[in-house]
Each structure stands twice: as C-alpha cells, then as structure tokens.
Amino acid sequence: MQSSIWHPFTQHGLGKQEINVAKSQGAYLYRPDGSRIIDAISSWWVITHGHCHPKIVAAVQEQAQTLDQVIFAGFTHDPAQRVSKALLARAGDHHKYSFFSDSGSTAVEVALKMAVGYWHHRGEKRQKIIALEGAYHGDTFGTMAAGERCVFNKVYEPYLFDVIHVPVPLPGAEDEALSALDDVLAQHGDDVAAFIFEPLVQGAGGMRMYAPEMLKAMCDACQARGALLIADEVMTGFGRTGSFFACDQAGVAPDLMAVSKGLTGGFLPMGITLATQDIYDAFYHEDRAKMFYHSSSFTGNPMACAAAYASLKIWDEEDVFGRINAIADHHRAATEMLQNLPNVEKVTQCGTILALHCKVDDASGYLANIGQEFYDYAMARGILMRALGSVIYILPPYSISAEDLSDIYQCISDFLNKRK
Ligand SMILES: *Cc1c(COP(=O)(O)O)cnc(C)c1O
C-alpha cells in the first residue's frame, strides 16, 4: 500500500515498509493478522503500566462522555486540578505549581522560558544556559539548542542559541567533568540562568548513566552560584530508573521539572512543567506584561488529564514498585551473560533500563549499522527494539513477564553470537 504519511525519524528513501499495528495489550502490540510483537521499549519510552490498562481505558471513556476540551486560559476543570495535586504530591512539597502542555519538548521548552523569564522579571541579567554533552531535550528549536549538537540537529545549528555544554560525570570521568563545570562556573557563574540535565540517564544520547552523587555534586555547584536547576524527567520520570523520579535518588530538588512520556501511562500526549513558589512569584504581578506568555491549544485536555490521574492512581493502588523491582532483578541476573557476549564493551543498568554498549568498527554514533541490523533481527523474532547507534537497550512496560524478558535477553544473545 502506498502511504501518504511522512513518518518521524524515518528515512523514507531507504524504502522500508512501516509496520502496521492494529491492537495493543499489556506488553504486546498486534498486527492486523494477529501476530504479536513484544514492546521491549515501551513504544518509545511512554508506556508504564502496560498498553490499554483497563483503569486508564475506563477513565478516558468516562471523561469522553462528559467534557472533551475547553479553553484553559481563564477556565479550569476538575480533571486537571486532580492531576496537578496528585503530581505535586508525588514530587514532594518542593514544587507548588503545574503548567500543562502537550509533549516532552513543550514541557522542557516551557521550563527554559520560565527560567529566562524569571531572571528577566527580577531584573537580573543572567542569560547563559549550562547543559550536558550528549543531552537530548526534544526537537523544537529551544530544546534542540539545549541538546547535543549532532546529526539530529546539524542542519539547524546556525539557528540555535548558544548553550555551554559540559561533560557528563560518567563512571571513570567524574573528576574531569566536575572540574570542567567548576571552570565554567568560575568564568560565567554570575551570568548562568539555569543548569538543565537529564537526571541519572541520558536517553537518546545512548542510555548514558551517571551516579546520583555526581548529579548532586553538579547541582550543588550550580546552585552555589545562584543558577536555577531544570530537571528533564521526560524519560526518567514515573519509575524508569527505579524511583518515582530520578532526582529522588540524588536528593536533588530542581526549581523546574519537566515530565511527559509516562505521565498518562503513555495513553495520551501531555506534558507538565512543575515550578516552585519562587519561580511562580517572579511572574505574579498586576502588570500583564509579566504574565507567562505560553500556551498551546490543547493545554490541559480533559481526556489526557483523566488518563494521567488514572495512571497516578494505579501507582497508589497497585504494587507498581514491586513490578519495577522485579524487572530490575531480572536485568541484574542477566547482566553477566550479556556482558560476556561478543563485541559487548559494557552493560549498564539503571532501574528498569538495561543497556549494552557494543563495540563498532564501522560508522560510529547514531548511524552505526548494528542498530538497523539488530532492529530487523529482533523484529523477525517478534520483538520491538531500536538500538541507539551502537547501544542496544531494553526499557520495558512494567507489566512485562519474566518469560518475555528472557526471550528478549535470548534474542540479544543470539544476535550478537551470530554477528561476531
Ligand atoms: C523524549 C524526550 C523529550 C521530548 O519529548 P517529546 O514528547 O518527544 O517531545 C525530551 N526530553 C527527554 C529526556 C526525552 O527523552
């Protein structure tokens, strides 16, 4: 069938056919012919409790019959109020306000705009943003600017604002990273508006993991110079790293926190930026010129809110952490076997995320061949996995069974043994 759809992150010139999916349930996707695919990457990191969780389905069905959509400037509704309260409670008492948008990119974009606006409205000239090398914060211009300059955004580089990128304190490179940050702060400290980071795991950058103590040290250094902290928890939030938020493990309390992917359990698109009282107060005024000028048409969509609230309630009602810990235990038990496979440099794990960093002799980076080969191999075995360059990773829905995890480990093992 000739398709008229231009797909994301897809080179149509390679002539590959998209895979049609008709149904989803739990950890599985089903094609129209009924054949099953294990969703080992949670449909691009969004699904938490499993596809079509009955409680989320019911909540959205009910909401759809009551209130579909309403303007969110000057109007409000209970579904959004409930989500805000529940999410702020999950984030501790640190944040006081939720700003709704539609995706991870917009949640981060909003955080950046709030940080810049905060300093402006306070009449302090702080303009520089510090970000981490290898960062990914989204695909809009602002979030691309904060991200690593790479093949994703090369074409747009002349249009991206300047950001100071500092090294990630990866295991073995902690001291260099911390001293590089110290140097930047010594030089620019009084001009730094914010430090933005993916806590503990850099996702799209290749599942690069660093220690909570290192995150804490970087945040302390930035805060000591008065910079705001922006945590991009879009991928790491909602249990992926073993704690509800990754920042929880580091004892870091960011001024702004962006969440999205797992917020609705992966059911509907929504982003939220959490802000402290202090951030909110900088925009609070009788002067309209100081209001936060940002909105998108579907901000606070009631059905997305119903999904998010139902998903947050599942965290209260079901043993979600039990499932997360079980996945983490299976990963840990499989690590030695995976570590000894041909061409595996190292295996790293953070909570439910397991990553195999492979040696590559061909093109390195995101376009490395092993990714495409692996994708095809796994798909032929009925497993959805996408390597990030030479990094093969598993990021499953929490409902995945031990059996399916074993099949995934076996698939990786067979692929690397066959390929060597
Ligand atoms: C996916 C992702 C984003 C962007 O989210 P979208 O919903 O795709 O716009 C931002 N930051 C991180 C860390 C992500 O993983």
The ligand as an SDF file (V2000), in Angstrom:
LIG
                    3D

 15 15  0  0  0  0  0  0  0  0999 V2000
   11.5630   12.1520   24.5480 C   0  0  0  0  0  0  0  0  0  0  0  0
   12.2650   13.2040   25.3230 C   0  0  0  0  0  0  0  0  0  0  0  0
   11.9300   14.5550   25.1660 C   0  0  0  0  0  0  0  0  0  0  0  0
   10.9370   15.0250   24.1470 C   0  0  0  0  0  0  0  0  0  0  0  0
    9.6620   14.5500   24.4070 O   0  0  0  0  0  0  0  0  0  0  0  0
    8.5720   14.5540   23.2170 P   0  0  0  0  0  0  0  0  0  0  0  0
    7.3100   14.1680   23.8790 O   0  0  0  0  0  0  0  0  0  0  0  0
    9.0440   13.5460   22.2170 O   0  0  0  0  0  0  0  0  0  0  0  0
    8.5340   15.9310   22.6540 O   0  0  0  0  0  0  0  0  0  0  0  0
   12.5760   15.4660   25.9700 C   0  0  0  0  0  0  0  0  0  0  0  0
   13.4990   15.0920   26.8720 N   0  0  0  0  0  0  0  0  0  0  0  0
   13.8320   13.8060   27.0420 C   0  0  0  0  0  0  0  0  0  0  0  0
   14.8410   13.4480   28.0840 C   0  0  0  0  0  0  0  0  0  0  0  0
   13.2540   12.8200   26.2630 C   0  0  0  0  0  0  0  0  0  0  0  0
   13.6260   11.5390   26.4030 O   0  0  0  0  0  0  0  0  0  0  0  0
  1  2  1  0
  2  3  1  0
  2 14  2  0
  3  4  1  0
  3 10  2  0
  4  5  1  0
  5  6  1  0
  6  7  2  0
  6  8  1  0
  6  9  1  0
 10 11  1  0
 11 12  2  0
 12 13  1  0
 12 14  1  0
 14 15  1  0
M  END
$$$$
